[in-house]
Each structure stands twice: as structure tokens, then as C-alpha cells.
Amino acid sequence: EFVRSPGSRLQIRDRSHALFCAMDFKIQDVLELAKEAGRKAGEFVRMTRVKNFVDRQKKGGKVDKFVIKSSTTDVVTETDHKSELMITKMIRSKYPKHKIIGEESSSEGYDLTKSPTWIIDPIDGTTNFLHGFPYTCVLISFAYEMEILAGVLYDPIHSEMFYATKGGGCHMESKDYTGKLTTSAETDLKTAYILTDAGYGRSEKDVTRFYSRLREYMTRRVQGLRVLGSCGLNMAYVACGRADGYVEEGCPKIWDFAAGCLMVREAGGFVCMPDGKEFDLMGRSVLCAASKELGNTLLECVGKGKKYEEEFEKLHKTCA
């Protein structure tokens, strides 16, 4: 059995686990490496974005080569691959035995084990990046025993660093503010600013699901509703109080929400699956809110939306 606390080395009580001595690490060291890698990769992403914008004005069209993955809404650029390689090299140089789950290198499948594991999204918001829309970030998380212990998000466009450690709180470093973060603690949907996303799906079922949720938020008089296109930034914005809630179903993966999940919780927020179950890192959905009260309201919206979705599908089959 290991005893662990933020900033301390792992201590072994059961000598049968002596194998893990080789995986000794300090959370603070892990955090600093993640921040350094995030900034380095982020600066590369930022400079590439600037170059792409200039070239686009001169040549026209999209200038960063991209490859379609699952659909035209799910793409990867050369910059994604280069950013991930840059981060991976930095991690390997210090922790050669740690596992790494990267969005581009693990896109065909991955497993989260109890081993020390780094989770990387080299560009969260790739479609935004491809179009030059200024909401994209680099995400790096660290897990041990299938629990996220550290999470870092670097927004190179706005030069903002968000980070959190298990039990150590959520923090921000920027030109305007450096310090600890807390959510807005908002409880009422009528005065809440909610973020969401349609994901990759464009089938009639996907569209109906997305519309049914929007319908519930709108009819309940939500104050603000936005789609930014970055799961990581959505969750960081909930953690720092810029937004009050975020819901996305059936699309994001572990590299999208691992860091944000820790940030929201450490900032005093609420995180679960959109069906109300305990949050699952291997799931494909997320719901987070500035408070449990608002989180419960969002769960009600999702639940009512599902009923409307089912009714619509029945009507559609009847009319078909």
C-alpha cells in the first residue's frame, strides 16, 4: 500500500510492491514539468497559428495540412502531431518508464491502468485552431492508480495557465491574475452562463439530442448559452468563474476532460456524468457546474431533454 500526499514522495508500506520504487515521483515535480511542457508546446501552437493567419491572408484557404479522422468534424493537423511529440520527449527524458496516453498516438485505443500515466491533448480545440478561432489550449494531466493527481491547461492565445493538484487547489497564472481559483458558486440557471458542445455527430439522432438539451436550457430561461469548441477551456472557465456550467455528451475523451475534472473539483465545483452517475474517466461525456445545486438543475435539463428526444424519435418513426 502506498501513502501519498501532494508534493511528497510515495512511501511503501507493503514490501511486495517494491517494484514501484522505480516509479518514485514528486507531484510538485510532475506539475512543474507539465507546466513547462505546456508552455513550450503552447508557444509552438501560438506561433504556428500566427504564421497560418499571415499565410492565409496572402494565399487564401486553410494552410495547415489536416487529416480527417472519424469525420469532417474530427480532424488532426501536423501541428497536433508536432506538439504531442514535443511534450512526449520532455516527459520521456525525465520519466522514461511512465505510461503516456496521447490523443494522436492513442487514437486507436488506450487503457488507464494503476501505473503512473501522463495524459496529453496537444491541441484541444483543433477545429478552432484550424480556422484561427482564438479558443484552443494544450492539456497535460498525470494519473496514478487511475486517479488524476495533477492537471495543467495552457492557453497560448491569451497567455493563461490553469493548473491543479489533488488536494492542492486550483490555480491560475496570467498577466492579470496569479493565485488560487474558486468557482462562481452560482446556483440558479436563470442567472447562469452555460457552455456546451454538439460534438462530432451530425446524424439526425445526434442533432435531436443536442437540440433537446438546448431546448431545456432555453425554456428554463438560462441567462447565457455558448459553444466555444474546447472541452478543456470550458471546464477551466467553470473553475475560474467565467462560466457556471458545462455539459457535453458522447464525444470528449480522457485527454479532453482529465485536467478540467480535477480543476473544477479543486475550485469547489461539481462534476459527474450527465446521467447523474459518478464521473468516469473512461466515459465519453461530462457535466460540471459551479455548485451542486446548479449541477442538479443541469441534470434535470438533460433528463427532460432525453424524454423529449425519445418522444421526437417515436413521432418521427410514426410519420416515416
Beta strands, then each sheet from edge to edge (+ up, - down):
strand 1: 2-3
strand 2: 11-12
strand 3: 66-71
strand 4: 74-77
strand 5: 99-102
strand 6: 117-124
strand 7: 137-144
strand 8: 147-155
strand 9: 160-165
strand 10: 169-173
strand 11: 178-180
strand 12: 193-196
strand 13: 224-226
strand 14: 245-248
strand 15: 270-272
strand 16: 286-289
sheet 1: 1+ 2-
sheet 2: 3+ 4-
sheet 3: 5+ 6+ 7- 8+ 9- 10+ 11-
sheet 4: 13+ 12+ 14+ 16- 15+
end
